[in-house]
Amino acid sequence: MAGGEALISNVSDTARWVATYRAMETAREDALFRDPLAERLAGERGYAMVAAASRMMRDGWPVVTRTTIIDDLIATALAEGCDRVLNLAAGLDTRPYRLELPADFVWVEADLPALTAEKEAALADEKPRCALIRRGVDLADPAASAKFLDWALGSLGPENGTATKALVLTEGLLMYLEEDTVRTIAAALSRPQIRWWVMDVTMEMPRMRSNSMFENAPLRFEPHNGIAYFEELGWHAREIEHLLVHARKLHRAPWYLRPFTYLPQPDPRKPGRSPWSGIVRFERGSGSELAVL
Ligand SMILES: C[S@@+](CC[C@H](N)C(=O)[O-])C[C@H]1O[C@@H](n2cnc3c(N)ncnc32)[C@H](O)[C@@H]1O
């Protein structure tokens, strides 16, 4: 960057990086989703990050696949009666502007205050498809996080009641947190109003760790026992999507990784030294009706 400024100067800059992949997908004729606001939100800096990313990440297949899977999981939860979405660390995500959502559906976004203010200003002239509310909050601060959840699950206006079947999304967040913080968040989310927790589980961080671009947004959390980590905290895996296998089905897996998708895949509960990355919809309450897709 001009003046020697780091491409990623803090963790919030990673939001530009992933928004760029959504913009790149949107520009394809065969796009899996269309996110027309992504290009503007990503800005030149986002594209510079993509250019500096490792070969494995440069075409963005993990982000594109993750976005597509999560779009589908949200649609499934809506069909199952989900009455609110809390997108924690929403970054520059624009789902409330592009998904088919009822106009009175309540969608709450949280992210660090500076990023939230920037997004609010950038999208001031855009109209979301549902009732969208944003809050700046440091989710690593347990008191602030608990206060935010109390508010976000409550009655947010005269026209809506409290949430009874909320879905919480932490997409691209947990890896940047300390393990203690992840545990605290998992406990804070254990509330009767929250039914589902959708997240990406990533156990392939050495590649990203070795890229100096991330030195100001260090990668910290990686669950040693995969999704079992969250099951031990009381969350039952409802759907488990293996990222690379799903990418192949979507015609987004790079050619040099495709052969691996036909091999037996590691157990997401005991990945051992094999890398496993996927998207999981966890559920609280009723026992696990597990579907490995
Ligand atoms: C890789 S981006 C993902 C953004 C978005 N979920 C997406 O997938 O496009 C990581 C996001 O986590 C947010 N974040 C990191 N630590 C946070 C914290 N302690 N509290 C709130 N947000 C945080 C960053 O600001 C950034 O927007």
The ligand as a Tripos MOL2 file, in Angstrom:
@<TRIPOS>MOLECULE
LIG
   27    29     1     0     0
SMALL
NO_CHARGES

@<TRIPOS>ATOM
      1 C1        -13.1760  -12.2850    7.9560 C.3       1 LIG1
      2 S1        -14.2380  -10.9940    8.4940 S.3       1 LIG1
      3 C2        -15.8070  -11.8000    8.2920 C.3       1 LIG1
      4 C3        -16.9110  -10.8140    8.0830 C.3       1 LIG1
      5 C4        -18.2390  -11.4120    7.6530 C.3       1 LIG1
      6 N1        -18.7670  -12.3090    8.6480 N.3       1 LIG1
      7 C5        -18.1090  -12.0960    6.3200 C.2       1 LIG1
      8 O1        -18.0680  -13.3250    6.2900 O.co2     1 LIG1
      9 O2        -18.0360  -11.3980    5.3260 O.co2     1 LIG1
     10 C6        -14.0100  -11.0170   10.2660 C.3       1 LIG1
     11 C7        -14.8760  -10.0070   10.9710 C.3       1 LIG1
     12 O3        -14.7890  -10.2410   12.3890 O.3       1 LIG1
     13 C8        -14.9090   -8.9940   13.0240 C.3       1 LIG1
     14 N2        -14.3990   -9.1420   14.3850 N.ar      1 LIG1
     15 C9        -13.2090   -9.6400   14.7670 C.ar      1 LIG1
     16 N3        -13.0850   -9.5740   16.1130 N.ar      1 LIG1
     17 C10       -14.2360   -9.0310   16.5770 C.ar      1 LIG1
     18 C11       -14.7100   -8.6920   17.8780 C.ar      1 LIG1
     19 N4        -13.9540   -8.8870   18.9560 N.pl3     1 LIG1
     20 N5        -15.9410   -8.1600   17.9920 N.ar      1 LIG1
     21 C12       -16.7090   -7.9270   16.8950 C.ar      1 LIG1
     22 N6        -16.3090   -8.2340   15.6290 N.ar      1 LIG1
     23 C13       -15.0860   -8.7610   15.4740 C.ar      1 LIG1
     24 C14       -14.0610   -8.0940   12.1580 C.3       1 LIG1
     25 O4        -14.2840   -6.7210   12.4000 O.3       1 LIG1
     26 C15       -14.4550   -8.5600   10.7580 C.3       1 LIG1
     27 O5        -15.5450   -7.8280   10.2660 O.3       1 LIG1
@<TRIPOS>BOND
     1     1     2 1
     2     2     3 1
     3     2    10 1
     4     3     4 1
     5     4     5 1
     6     5     6 1
     7     5     7 1
     8     7     8 2
     9     7     9 1
    10    10    11 1
    11    11    12 1
    12    11    26 1
    13    12    13 1
    14    13    14 1
    15    13    24 1
    16    14    15 ar
    17    14    23 ar
    18    15    16 ar
    19    16    17 ar
    20    17    18 ar
    21    17    23 ar
    22    18    19 1
    23    18    20 ar
    24    20    21 ar
    25    21    22 ar
    26    22    23 ar
    27    24    25 1
    28    24    26 1
    29    26    27 1
@<TRIPOS>SUBSTRUCTURE
     1 LIG1         1 GROUP 0 **** ****
